[in-house]
Every structure is written in structure tokens, then in C-alpha cells.
């Protein structure tokens, strides 16, 4: 059975304080984290291009600063994904579930 949704239901939800709070919570986490990650990535790129001596500094054996920074790019990506998952589960999902329930209730 397919439920037809009236667009006014979505407009009501979108204008609600709960939806605005959900957007605020998402943006207050996603935007700063995106900026931080891009700054970290661009630091790696800039250092690789303009600070070759520093990036080529050997730390131990054949492992240099550039290789460590490169591996840390992967590590930071996974850490951000993990942190977002925890943030969403605690702060976003409960509110989104509540809003979904309201949409389903209003659609009946």
C-alpha cells in the first residue's frame, strides 16, 4: 500500500522548530568538520609542493614526514566518519525519527 503525502505536510515539518533544530545540529557539526578536514588536506598538499625539504625529512628508516602525513589523511578520514556516526546516533537520529513519526501521523 502506497501512502500519498500532501506537500503541505512537508512544508509544515520544514517550518517547525524541531526541523530547524535538526538542521542546526547537522550544520554545527558538518561545516566546521569539513573546514577542518579541508584545511588539514590543503596543508598536506601545500607542504608537499613548497616544503619538500621538510616533507622529505626521514623519521626512521625510509619513512619520511610526507608518508606519515599521507597515512594520517586516511586515519583522519576514518576518525571523522566514526565521529559523525556517533554524533548522528546521539543528536540527529532521535530528532529525525520523531519528525518522521510526525510526517507519518499527519499523512494518515
Secondary structure, 3 states (H helix, E strand, C coil): CCCCCCHHHHHHHHCCHHHHHHHHHHHHHHHHHHHHHHHHHHHHHHHHHHCHHHHCCEEECCEEHHHHHHHHHHHHHHHHHHHHHHHHHHHHHHHHHHHHHHHHHHHC
